[in-house]
Amino acid sequence: MIERDAQTQTKYRVRNGGDLAAKVLVKHPRMNGTHLTGAPAGTEDNVGTGSALVPVTVATHATSELVVDERTTLRRNEDWFSNVADNAVKGFLADPKSDRGVVAKLTQAWSMRKEILDKGQTRQKLAQEQSSLGQESEETRRNLRAIEKNKSAEGLRARLTKRLEETATRIDDVTKQIVELDSKLAELRVSFKETLRDVKWVAPITTPST
């Protein structure tokens, strides 16, 4: 479960063309489920009307900028292999205040996670090569069938036959590597899940800043 802050900033520019400084109350429509952050002193946040009166002082013949900052907390489940989860866990591991026991287990799990991702990328490349080799092999067979009755193409037939044999050897090698990777990945994923099963940590309750 990842908790993140969503921020929306609304900027107002207020111009005073008079000869006296002016204090203006900007009526800002509030977003549901958010709280104001860093609001100027004297701000009236009217939850019932869904608006806020935000004061801003403008000097004579001048323009002032008012920034209304609204934030909300979003919670969502993230897959352990998502970038959001990766950033959150790395932030937790880097925090000196984090529970050392949890840090040790997560460090071990994240090492496995990296290995799973690395091996997964290697497997993907091998699978792409396997597919390309299969297409190449099929094309070579078609070419051999096209010249099988041509007696003058003996040299070409020999080259194609040799290429087909080399391709078949490479396909066998790639297939073996994929099978070995699948076995190792299955083992790593089980170990990863079992390591995470032992991790017990609940974030402390926080209250939104005002």
C-alpha positions in Angstrom: 0.0 0.0 0.0 1.5 3.3 -1.1 0.5 6.7 0.2 1.2 9.7 -2.0 0.4 13.4 -1.9 -1.4 14.9 -4.9 -0.9 18.7 -5.2 -2.9 21.2 -7.2 -1.8 24.8 -7.3 -4.0 27.7 -8.5 -2.4 31.0 -9.3 -4.3 34.3 -9.2 -2.9 37.7 -10.3 -4.5 40.6 -8.7 -3.9 44.1 -10.1 -4.5 47.3 -8.2 -4.8 50.4 -10.3 -5.7 52.7 -7.4 -3.6 55.2 -5.4 -4.0 53.2 -2.2 -2.9 49.7 -1.2 -5.8 47.2 -1.3 -6.6 44.1 0.6 -8.6 41.7 -1.6 -10.5 38.5 -0.6 -10.2 36.0 -3.4 -13.1 33.5 -3.4 -11.5 30.2 -4.4 -13.6 27.1 -5.3 -12.3 24.3 -3.2 -11.5 20.8 -4.5 -13.3 18.0 -2.7 -11.2 15.9 -0.3 -8.3 18.3 -0.2 -6.8 20.5 2.5 -5.1 23.9 2.1 -1.4 24.1 2.6 0.5 27.3 3.4 -2.6 29.4 3.2 -2.1 33.1 4.2 -3.2 34.2 7.6 -6.8 35.2 7.7 -7.9 32.6 5.1 -11.5 31.4 5.7 -11.9 27.8 4.5 -15.6 27.3 4.1 -16.0 23.5 3.7 -19.8 23.8 3.7 -19.9 26.2 0.7 -17.0 24.5 -1.1 -15.0 27.6 -1.3 -12.3 29.6 0.6 -11.8 33.3 1.0 -8.1 33.9 0.6 -6.7 37.4 1.4 -4.1 39.1 -0.7 -2.6 42.6 -0.3 -1.8 44.6 -3.4 0.3 47.7 -3.4 -0.7 50.8 -5.3 -0.5 50.5 -9.1 1.0 47.0 -8.7 0.1 43.4 -9.3 0.3 40.6 -6.7 0.3 36.9 -7.3 -1.6 34.6 -5.0 -1.0 30.8 -5.0 -3.6 28.6 -3.5 -2.1 25.1 -2.7 -4.5 22.2 -2.2 -3.3 18.7 -1.4 -4.8 15.3 -0.9 -3.5 11.9 0.1 -4.0 9.1 -2.3 -3.6 5.4 -1.2 -3.4 2.6 -3.7 -2.0 -0.9 -3.9 1.1 -1.2 -6.0 2.8 -4.2 -7.5 6.2 -4.9 -5.9 7.8 -4.7 -9.4 6.3 -1.2 -10.2 8.5 1.9 -10.4 6.4 3.5 -7.6 7.1 0.6 -5.3 10.8 0.7 -6.2 11.0 4.4 -5.3 9.1 3.9 -2.1 11.2 1.0 -0.8 14.4 2.7 -1.8 13.3 5.7 0.1 12.5 3.6 3.1 15.9 1.8 3.0 17.7 5.1 2.8 15.9 6.6 5.8 18.1 6.2 8.9 14.9 6.2 11.0 13.6 3.1 9.4 13.3 -0.1 11.4 16.6 -1.9 11.0 15.0 -5.4 11.0 12.6 -4.5 8.2 15.4 -2.8 6.3 17.5 -6.0 6.4 14.7 -8.1 5.1 13.7 -5.6 2.4 17.3 -5.3 1.3 17.5 -9.0 0.8 14.2 -9.0 -1.0 15.2 -6.1 -3.3 18.4 -7.9 -4.2 16.2 -10.8 -5.4 13.9 -8.3 -7.2 16.8 -6.9 -9.2 18.0 -10.4 -10.1 14.4 -11.3 -11.2 14.2 -8.2 -13.4 17.7 -8.8 -14.9 17.0 -12.4 -15.7 13.5 -11.5 -17.0 15.1 -9.0 -19.4 17.7 -11.7 -20.5 14.9 -14.2 -21.1 12.9 -11.6 -23.1 16.0 -11.1 -25.4 16.5 -14.8 -25.8 12.8 -15.3 -26.6 13.1 -12.6 -29.3 16.2 -14.3 -30.7 14.4 -17.7 -30.6 11.5 -16.2 -32.6 13.9 -14.6 -35.2 15.8 -17.8 -35.6 12.6 -19.8 -36.1 11.6 -17.4 -38.9 15.1 -17.6 -40.4 15.0 -21.4 -40.2 11.6 -21.5 -41.9 12.8 -19.2 -44.7 15.9 -21.3 -45.3 13.7 -24.5 -45.6 11.5 -22.7 -48.1 14.6 -21.7 -50.2 15.9 -25.3 -50.0 12.5 -26.6 -51.3 12.6 -24.1 -54.1 15.9 -25.3 -55.5 15.7 -29.0 -54.5 15.4 -30.1 -58.2 17.9 -27.7 -59.5 21.1 -29.7 -60.1 23.1 -26.6 -60.9 22.4 -25.1 -57.4 24.4 -27.7 -55.5 26.8 -25.1 -54.0 23.9 -22.9 -52.9 22.1 -25.9 -51.5 25.1 -26.9 -49.5 25.4 -23.3 -48.0 21.7 -23.3 -47.1 21.9 -26.7 -45.5 24.9 -25.6 -43.4 23.1 -22.4 -42.4 20.0 -24.5 -41.4 22.2 -26.7 -39.3 23.9 -23.8 -37.6 20.5 -22.1 -36.9 19.1 -25.3 -35.5 22.1 -25.6 -33.2 21.6 -22.0 -32.0 17.9 -22.6 -31.5 18.7 -25.6 -29.3 21.2 -23.5 -27.3 18.7 -20.6 -26.8 15.9 -23.0 -25.9 18.1 -24.6 -23.2 19.0 -21.2 -21.8 15.3 -20.2 -21.6 14.4 -23.4 -19.8 17.2 -22.8 -17.3 16.2 -19.2 -16.8 12.5 -20.2 -16.3 13.5 -22.6 -13.6 15.7 -20.0 -11.8 13.1 -17.3 -12.1 10.4 -19.6 -10.6 12.8 -20.3 -7.7 13.6 -16.6 -7.2 10.0 -15.5 -7.3 9.1 -18.0 -4.6 12.0 -16.9 -2.5 11.0 -13.3 -3.0 7.5 -13.9 -1.9 8.6 -15.8 1.2 11.1 -13.1 2.2 8.3 -10.4 1.9 6.0 -12.6 3.9 8.2 -12.1 6.9 8.2 -8.3 6.6 5.8 -6.7 9.0 5.6 -2.9 9.2 2.9 -0.3 9.4 3.5 3.3 8.7 2.8 5.7 11.5 -0.4 7.6 11.3 0.2 11.1 9.9 -2.0 14.1 9.9 -2.1 16.5 6.9 -0.2 19.7 7.3 -2.2 22.9 7.2 
